[in-house]
Amino acid sequence: SRPLWWNSATDQRMQVAVRNLSDSTPTKRSWCTPFELQESRIGAYPVILKCGTSRELLCVCIDYEAASLAVTVRDSSHCHMLANKHPDVRLSASMEGAGEDPAYSFQVAYGEQVPFAGRGPPPGHVPRLRLTVQHAADAAQQAT
């Protein structure tokens, strides 16, 4: 890791990128939406980065200590997890503001646990999880 800094105290924004090295075109990158680096953003943010037809889930952690902000990027095992422990339901989830993009939708069958994420550290409020609980045998029976 390397330190980075700005000359201006305003508009300190950062982006995280992922590059698939196993791809035939390793220069193809996917960037998250820009996010502010400030004390109010301290926390862990699950992020989806789209790489071609696949998606990468990352956990972007922002921390502050000794007048320095630190950004750590971890794999999907550090993301928030959605677990289905009920045999009669199926779960569908997406982060608020993700729209209908299938890259930001997650389905969880009974006995499964999957990481979920959004577009990145949000400006303003933290988005809520939109969760739909559906009866496994009758898809018409559901609640959001």
Summary of the structure (lengths in Angstrom):
residues: 144
radius of gyration: 17.5
end to end distance: 41.9
largest distance: 59.1
contacts: 358
relative contact order: 0.18
helix: 6%
strand: 45%
